Amino acid sequence: MAGITPTLTPIRRVLIANRGEIAIRIARAARSLEIIPLGIASETDSNALHRVAMAESVVIGPGPAQESYLHSERILQAARQLNADAIHPGYGFLSESAAFAQAVGDAGLIFIGPSPATLALAGDKRQARQLAQSLGIPTLAGYDGPDQSDARLQAHAERLGFPLLIKASNGGGGRGQRVVRDPAEFLPALAAARREAKAAFGDASVLLERYLEQPRHIEFQILADAHGSIFELGERDCSLQRRRQKVLEEAPAPQLPATLRNRMGKDALALAQACAYRNIGTVEFLLDASGQHYFLEINARLQVEHPVTELVHQVDLVAQQFHIASGAKLSLPARAPQGWALEARICAEDPAQGLLPSSGEITGVSWPNGPGIRIENGIDTGSSVPIDYDSLVAKLCVWAQTREEAFARLREALDATQISGVATNLPVLRAMAADPHINHGPTSTNYLDDGDLLRANPTPPASPLLIAVTQELLREQAQSRVGSVGIPLFFTLNDTNYALSASLHGDSWECTALNLPGIRSEQFADFRCAAKAPQSDMLQTARYALCSPLDWPTAQTTETVPNEASSGNRVTAPMPGRVLQLSATPGQAVAAHDVVAILEAMKMEHRIEAGCTGVISQIHIHEGQTVAAGTLLLEIAPAQA
């Protein structure tokens, strides 16, 4: 490590207050500096891979993050128990909590991150936005005031106009964010964003911003020490996102003019200096088609995508964090980035179910190796992927001399990566790596959500009869749906069982096969059918029966007249998760699409809605309960016509 003076307060034992690949990455850097890594785990993570990377570790509480990885006192107790002299928060969880940083300092420990005062300013998106405005840095129109009442936020939303973005004031990773396009959707979206922010970061406050439709997402890496040295270590392009969560990142950013890059870099440094930044952080911007950049946020922590900066600048950012925290003075050589780096986030998400979270036991793993390939993983054969945490299980990073060579290496590495037992987004990542628009770049943050890559499926096409029956069920039966994620459909057609997921996109339904435990459903390529269409002639001779996966018929088919068989009255879980909120009581009258429950899976919340108008007849779940995919949640006695 070039140009670092001897440390002033040596760190000998560090408690890593995180989990998964994050904790393993930090432990590796600690060992390289002869610092002993110490770990924590929830009861759910008692046999997790990250515990193996630690010299010592302790279990601190139950699976839910609020009772373990977000529980400050239990973490501090673990630090005392393990005789730690420093705490590294990783990224996510408590990494941007000023209160936690203060508590760590009050306990006589070194917090490896910014000071509590800087975190309070930079980590709060509202205050950071106000700081950017005071420095003359462009920001999007919005509201970042202290009044968090529904009435005040709704009034400002109507003033700003739609579409707009509701964004958690603290945290990141797309958590606690909602795009609102219709005024009628604002209050439900606000409530959802607050719940998600509270669950992920322990803070429910939000801000509002005008929503930019087709932006690029560019961020700058900042390093600063306690001696006044501050460096801007290049940019990353993180525009490839799904539902505002990054999927593939790269450094440097493609097709970014030097003058624009320099202007954004200067703004990043100005923000870091203004908030007396120390340690490592990231200043993020949105870039519109005209080349105008807007301040987005300061992530006052290490980030998931930091390896691409490390690869092109040949620097260990986590090791730099330890040096800065111990009081050393930085002296990084000024040099241009070398080559090109890409990072693909491997997540436990099922492409056959609209990329809903997937959980279970990993039965097999095979990683690629070779020059220019770097794997950061939090799983191995036998590992469990729980529903309590983020779906990210590994990162595949590559480096090459050119962007073209880097994508070629990424394609080879993804093809060589195999994970079994739990569904992952590997098929989507492979499609992305081969996509000509992505390869030639750049793209916008909407590219994945607006395109067809997430729907790529090489299986045989659906039959016209299957499409006709699906269309009729969607048109007439009004199945339970989960926000914009998917509507589960279960039926038997000509002695074949089907489990489908349908999502509305514009004027058509997009359908994929669901893979549910214990259910064999015919596989088919994704298909679309009109949202509003007359009944098909094929249905006159179709033999199909609606059913639930819990009472799947073995060989029974029924002559069915549309609307006579009932399934909208049976509300089932489309994915494993925890019942965060139950909004229904026995005897309660509901209308079709009323929210009856909120299901939380891997830090994301999903709306469960009534499938028909009627009265709640039976409830089979309770708040806090963990349910499997296909679990019957509640039943509705349909209203009589």
Order of alpha helices (4+ residues) and beta strands (2+ residues): beta-alpha-beta-alpha-beta-alpha-beta-alpha-beta-alpha-alpha-beta-alpha-beta-beta-alpha-beta-beta-beta-beta-alpha-beta-beta-alpha-alpha-beta-beta-beta-beta-beta-beta-beta-beta-alpha-beta-alpha-alpha-alpha-alpha-beta-beta-beta-beta-beta-beta-beta-beta-beta-beta-beta-beta-beta
